[in-house]
Structures are given as structure tokens and as C-alpha cells.
Amino acid sequence: MHLRRVLEARISLDGASDHGVSEAVYLRDPDDNGVELYWDRPKELWPRAKDGSLAMYSRPLNIRELLAEATNAGAALPVPNPGAGPEDL
């Protein structure tokens, strides 16, 4: 899991947010550029208002809960091959 690798490298986080449709963590690269790592939730889990429109929000992301979920699902995660390069679309 990439977040665990970031934390194990002792890279501090500037923040972490739950936006309803996605979860994001914020950090700085070695050149002090802001970096956002995010992942979208499946569309069927996106929060909706009564009229069906998106009901996005910004709330603190529970990092401990996120890491626990990833650990529990870890057996199902694919193992990346760093030398493989990006997949063709």
C-alpha cells in the first residue's frame, strides 16, 4: 500500500481529507512541492442529496482506519512490478 510506504519513509503528511467521492492525503516532495495522492470511491458509494445531485464534502480522513482497512484487504491487493511500466489503455 502506497500510504504505508510513505509513512514508513517518515514523510510527514500536510493533511488528509475525505471528500465523499474520494479520499486524499497531502504531502511535500523533496523540492517542497505540494503533492496530493487520492483515490476515488466507486460511484455507487458517492454521497447524494435528495434530488440525486452529488453531495461532496471535506472532512478529516481517519488515517488509522484507512491503514487498518488496507491491512485487512492486503491479501487481495496486486503486487506492483516497478519495472513493468504503465499499462496500455
C-alpha positions as CSV (number, residue, x, y, z in Angstrom):
1,M,0.0,0.0,0.0
2,H,1.4,3.3,-1.0
3,L,0.3,5.3,2.0
4,R,2.0,2.8,4.3
5,R,5.2,3.2,2.3
6,V,5.0,7.0,2.6
7,L,4.7,6.8,6.3
8,E,7.4,4.1,6.7
9,A,9.8,6.5,4.8
10,R,9.0,9.1,7.5
11,I,7.5,11.5,5.0
12,S,5.2,13.8,7.0
13,L,1.7,14.5,5.8
14,D,0.4,18.0,5.4
15,G,-3.2,16.8,5.7
16,A,-5.7,14.1,4.8
17,S,-9.3,14.6,3.6
18,D,-12.4,12.6,3.0
19,H,-14.4,14.3,0.1
20,G,-17.2,11.7,0.0
21,V,-16.4,10.8,-3.6
22,S,-12.6,10.4,-2.9
23,E,-10.0,10.2,-0.2
24,A,-6.8,12.3,-0.4
25,V,-3.6,12.7,1.5
26,Y,-1.3,15.8,1.1
27,L,2.5,15.8,1.4
28,R,5.6,17.6,0.1
29,D,8.2,16.2,-2.3
30,P,11.9,16.8,-1.7
31,D,11.7,20.1,-3.6
32,D,8.9,21.3,-1.3
33,N,6.2,21.0,-4.0
34,G,2.7,20.1,-2.7
35,V,1.6,16.6,-3.7
36,E,-1.9,15.2,-3.5
37,L,-2.4,11.4,-3.5
38,Y,-6.1,10.5,-4.0
39,W,-8.3,7.6,-4.9
40,D,-11.9,7.7,-6.0
41,R,-14.6,5.7,-4.3
42,P,-16.8,3.5,-6.5
43,K,-19.5,5.8,-8.0
44,E,-22.2,3.8,-6.3
45,L,-20.8,4.9,-2.9
46,W,-20.7,8.6,-3.7
47,P,-22.9,10.7,-1.4
48,R,-26.1,12.1,-3.0
49,A,-28.5,14.8,-2.0
50,K,-32.3,14.0,-2.0
51,D,-32.5,15.4,-5.6
52,G,-29.8,12.9,-6.8
53,S,-27.1,15.5,-7.1
54,L,-23.6,14.9,-5.7
55,A,-23.2,15.9,-2.0
56,M,-19.5,16.3,-1.8
57,Y,-17.9,17.5,1.5
58,S,-14.5,17.9,3.1
59,R,-13.9,16.0,6.4
60,P,-10.8,14.8,8.1
61,L,-9.6,11.4,6.8
62,N,-9.0,8.8,9.5
63,I,-5.6,7.6,8.6
64,R,-5.5,4.8,11.2
65,E,-8.8,3.4,9.8
66,L,-7.6,3.6,6.3
67,L,-4.4,1.7,7.1
68,A,-6.4,-0.9,9.0
69,E,-8.7,-1.4,6.0
70,A,-5.7,-1.8,3.7
71,T,-4.1,-4.3,6.0
72,N,-7.3,-6.4,6.2
73,A,-7.6,-6.3,2.4
74,G,-3.9,-6.7,1.8
75,A,-4.1,-10.2,0.6
76,A,-6.4,-9.2,-2.3
77,L,-4.1,-6.3,-3.5
78,P,-2.0,-6.8,-6.5
79,V,1.8,-6.7,-6.0
80,P,3.2,-3.9,-8.2
81,N,6.1,-4.7,-10.6
82,P,8.2,-1.5,-10.7
83,G,10.0,-2.4,-13.9
84,A,6.8,-3.2,-15.9
85,G,6.0,0.5,-16.7
86,P,2.4,1.8,-17.3
87,E,-0.2,-0.5,-18.9
88,D,-1.5,0.5,-22.3
89,L,-5.1,1.7,-22.3
